Amino acid sequence: MTRIFAALVSLCLAAPAWADVTIKEVTSPGGVDAWLVEDHSIPFMALELRFRGGTSLDADDARGATNLMVGLLEEGAGELDARAFARELEGLAASISFDSSDDDVSVSARFLSENREDAVRLLKLALTQPRFDEDAVERVRQQVLSGLRSDARDPNKLAGEAFAAMAYGTHPYARPEQGTITSVSALTREDLIDAHLRTIARDRLFIGAVGDITEEELGTLLDDLLSAIPETGASFPDPAEVTIDGGVTVVPFDTPQSVALFGHRGIDRDDPDFFPAFVMNHILGGGGFESRLMTEVREKRGLTYGVYSYLLPKDLAAVYLGSVASANDRMAEAIDVIRAEWARMAEAGVTAEELDAAKTYLTGAYPLRFDGHGRIASIMTGMQLQGLGVDYITTRNAKVEAVTVEDIARVAARVMQPDNLHFVVVGQPEGLDVATE
Amino acid sequence: MLRAIALSLSFAFAGWSAQAQDINDAVTSFELDNGMQVVVIEDHRVPVVQHMLWYRAGSADEPIGSSGVAHFLEHLLFKATDSLAAGELSATVAANGGRDNAFTSWDYTAYFQRVAADRLDLMMRMEADRMVNIRLTDRDIVTERQVIIEERNQRIENNPRGLFGEQMNAAQFLNHRYGVPIIGWMHEMETLDMEDVMAFYDVHYSPNNTVLIVSGDVEPEEVRTLAEKYYGPIPANPALPERVRSEEPPQRAERRVIYRDARVAQPYLQRSYLAPERDAGVQEKAAALTFLAEILGGGTTSYLAEKLQFDNQVAVYVGAFYRGVSLDDTSFDVLVVPAPDISLEEAEAALDAALAQFVQDGVDADQLERIKMQLRASEIYARDNAEGIAGRYGRALTSGLTVEDVQAWPQILQTVTEEDIIEAARAVLRREASVTGWLMQAEEAIQ
């Protein structure tokens, strides 16, 4: 019965849907490069800006400054204090959100066509004339500190911090992106101004625009928006030395379910073996109920609600990570199963059936990502940050299709490092053979 | 300056009513002979569809003593049927480049696949199959029960905010099943068995208890043809019970919840009020409450932010929330995270003073107009997100509302007045009909 059904399925595997996304590379009269997808069917646009660097550019004596600075961009600019700024933005029904990570500062905005100029004026004020008023600084600082205090009792955050500290040594990646309670408490207004100068600059800016705007209008918009942004900012840190040895580290924490983060060195985005590694990881633990880790740890044994693995090629380091959560008395078994799967992949690679299923999923699912203006704008800036060309969208699936069983066997032997796989476990796991931290 | 902007805007918005109609124009609804309701939302920009089957059955429809069974069944629907092996449905969706999942709430359980438009036929065939043909083994029950227990560990047991929220709900709903967690109480989850699961399945899983929502690059006639082919042959369940739950009595005494946990780093205060929900044909009070939540706690410009974060530095965060889409009476909630030197008692006093002052002050007309403007704009932004519109219909149609109610809602919101909002505030923000919860650090930690 099941077999007949499978045969019917393979018959209807016709040509997959294709993403109907046409990206134009545009350059404004003032020389600003951007990627544009024009779509005039709905009267609004999404604009995404990303500045490479992010919290990794924090000065050594001002950790957390970029995060706090970004939190203050919408808290008053130019002649508008925090409340006046928020009221104007609300009145325009526009949204502007600012975020930071250890690789970038991002701006995601959405404007109606009807009042685009007024919305862009507000965005420009926020980016170029933030006020950093004393009362706003204190208010947002308290919000950040409140978050940091909560993080200190959050098992997932504790695992992430312990893992980063172990993996990245003295590199900025080893530090919490938001700083520490001590460092954030000590930040001054000058630190925030400095963080702004270090991170918000044109030489590290990537832009994606989607929606109801023409190439010419976008050029004008960008020249106006960016005219007052300095050409350059802080220099980027050197790449990180990733040092992870095999083992288990336990961070004791009184909670019923242990949380584990595991991993070792990964593979760079521009490595010729990246695609085989990407497809391999999809089969191992890349999401979906069909991955080997989900099948073995969840479906067969009921040891967890979710277990995942993912390649994380950051700008300055590449790691291969995974996560799982399991009751304190069951974590040891979950770890054993994951280790066995890691070793099995390293030794034996994948089967042709697994590879075929992964390819049909990955190639078929790719166009589904492009759903909505904001999403497409974000994907486009991500592509630019990774050094990909506009033709990537049309060539990407061919790269997935080209991966062979032999490629994966070769790459698995290189990328999977069962002996170096390290687990950081937060909780009170039982029966784990470890030296407690 | 401000006035000039406002004027140019009201001019700009004059042209929108026609465009805002486009969302409704993209929606078609009909019913199959077996009672299945069907809604089609067209969006032809990308060749993708989302196929969602919503059951009018959620955790609040569970029998006493079997909390969590609706959600447990949702997990088990991914196991075998007569024609599909365990896991084969998801594997087939994935092999077709799609993704699938499911979710359970108090009033509904929903299953969905998002996939290339030309695979809709296959999705319907599989979804119709598992509506009536699941074949579970004892091993499925034992293993998957461990999975939902780990899910509860992850969402609730490992998270003091989750545990606190559960206690708040239990205190707010004395007599209604909304007081029982969707995922279930641990001691009852541990006893869920094949009999519990199949009893819930047999009663609630039938076409006359569902809403099918297909959004994306589809034509309504194509959906009708496929739905008649796959769902049409499944007979209605004539014994489907009416959804009558034990209702909340009028609340006469305020209740307090104090939850202490060593894992709490940031104490906070939550105030919950029993509140009316959106009812078919009668959505005006709910519309006023929707504004009340936005005006009191909808961000930097909200009334409570003004009073507790700007005028006085009592709080680091305030928020107000109202879940209007609900089959039965719902709650209106306010959250205050106090500043470091402020006790929960002081924060509560400041909150109550601000709420009393708000009813005195009345609604700021400019603020109301800004929010209405944002709501109108949100109908434009919504057209970029067919999945979001699908969810809007799914939640509403499984919570006692009709297609007409959903389509009338944006207009009802636009007609709410300042007086309506104050009247709603007077009716709902009553201490004697509230629960006040304090999430606190363990006593050792604060001594």
Chai-1 contact restraints between the chains, C-beta under 6 A:
chainA,res_idxA,chainB,res_idxB,connection_type,confidence,min_distance_angstrom,max_distance_angstrom,comment,restraint_id
A,M1,B,S83,contact,1.0,0.0,6.0,A-B,restraint_1
A,T2,B,A85,contact,1.0,0.0,6.0,A-B,restraint_2
A,F5,B,S83,contact,1.0,0.0,6.0,A-B,restraint_3
A,V9,B,T92,contact,1.0,0.0,6.0,A-B,restraint_4
A,P16,B,G97,contact,1.0,0.0,6.0,A-B,restraint_5
A,P16,B,A116,contact,1.0,0.0,6.0,A-B,restraint_6
A,A17,B,P47,contact,1.0,0.0,6.0,A-B,restraint_7
A,A17,B,A116,contact,1.0,0.0,6.0,A-B,restraint_8
A,I42,B,R383,contact,1.0,0.0,6.0,A-B,restraint_9
A,I42,B,D384,contact,1.0,0.0,6.0,A-B,restraint_10
A,A86,B,T300,contact,1.0,0.0,6.0,A-B,restraint_11
A,A86,B,T301,contact,1.0,0.0,6.0,A-B,restraint_12
A,R87,B,T301,contact,1.0,0.0,6.0,A-B,restraint_13
A,E90,B,T301,contact,1.0,0.0,6.0,A-B,restraint_14
A,E90,B,R370,contact,1.0,0.0,6.0,A-B,restraint_15
A,G91,B,R370,contact,1.0,0.0,6.0,A-B,restraint_16
A,A93,B,M373,contact,1.0,0.0,6.0,A-B,restraint_17
A,A93,B,Q374,contact,1.0,0.0,6.0,A-B,restraint_18
A,A93,B,A377,contact,1.0,0.0,6.0,A-B,restraint_19
A,L112,B,A377,contact,1.0,0.0,6.0,A-B,restraint_20
A,E114,B,A12,contact,1.0,0.0,6.0,A-B,restraint_21
A,Q142,B,V316,contact,1.0,0.0,6.0,A-B,restraint_22
A,Q142,B,A339,contact,1.0,0.0,6.0,A-B,restraint_23
A,Q143,B,V316,contact,1.0,0.0,6.0,A-B,restraint_24
A,S146,B,Q266,contact,1.0,0.0,6.0,A-B,restraint_25
A,S146,B,V316,contact,1.0,0.0,6.0,A-B,restraint_26
A,R149,B,A265,contact,1.0,0.0,6.0,A-B,restraint_27
A,R149,B,Q266,contact,1.0,0.0,6.0,A-B,restraint_28
A,S150,B,A265,contact,1.0,0.0,6.0,A-B,restraint_29
A,S150,B,Q266,contact,1.0,0.0,6.0,A-B,restraint_30
A,A152,B,A265,contact,1.0,0.0,6.0,A-B,restraint_31
A,R153,B,R263,contact,1.0,0.0,6.0,A-B,restraint_32
A,R153,B,A265,contact,1.0,0.0,6.0,A-B,restraint_33
A,T255,B,N158,contact,1.0,0.0,6.0,A-B,restraint_34
A,P256,B,N153,contact,1.0,0.0,6.0,A-B,restraint_35
A,P256,B,E157,contact,1.0,0.0,6.0,A-B,restraint_36
A,Q257,B,N153,contact,1.0,0.0,6.0,A-B,restraint_37
A,Q257,B,N158,contact,1.0,0.0,6.0,A-B,restraint_38
A,G288,B,A94,contact,1.0,0.0,6.0,A-B,restraint_39
A,F289,B,S90,contact,1.0,0.0,6.0,A-B,restraint_40
A,E290,B,A91,contact,1.0,0.0,6.0,A-B,restraint_41
A,E290,B,A94,contact,1.0,0.0,6.0,A-B,restraint_42
A,R298,B,V147,contact,1.0,0.0,6.0,A-B,restraint_43
A,G302,B,T143,contact,1.0,0.0,6.0,A-B,restraint_44
A,G302,B,Q146,contact,1.0,0.0,6.0,A-B,restraint_45
A,G302,B,V147,contact,1.0,0.0,6.0,A-B,restraint_46
A,T304,B,E150,contact,1.0,0.0,6.0,A-B,restraint_47
A,Y305,B,V147,contact,1.0,0.0,6.0,A-B,restraint_48
A,Y305,B,E150,contact,1.0,0.0,6.0,A-B,restraint_49
A,Y305,B,E151,contact,1.0,0.0,6.0,A-B,restraint_50
A,Y305,B,Q154,contact,1.0,0.0,6.0,A-B,restraint_51
A,A325,B,Q154,contact,1.0,0.0,6.0,A-B,restraint_52
A,A327,B,N153,contact,1.0,0.0,6.0,A-B,restraint_53
A,A357,B,A95,contact,1.0,0.0,6.0,A-B,restraint_54
A,T360,B,A95,contact,1.0,0.0,6.0,A-B,restraint_55
A,Y361,B,A94,contact,1.0,0.0,6.0,A-B,restraint_56
A,Y361,B,G97,contact,1.0,0.0,6.0,A-B,restraint_57
A,G364,B,N96,contact,1.0,0.0,6.0,A-B,restraint_58
A,G364,B,G97,contact,1.0,0.0,6.0,A-B,restraint_59
A,A365,B,G97,contact,1.0,0.0,6.0,A-B,restraint_60
A,L368,B,V48,contact,1.0,0.0,6.0,A-B,restraint_61
A,G372,B,D384,contact,1.0,0.0,6.0,A-B,restraint_62
A,G372,B,N385,contact,1.0,0.0,6.0,A-B,restraint_63
A,H373,B,D384,contact,1.0,0.0,6.0,A-B,restraint_64
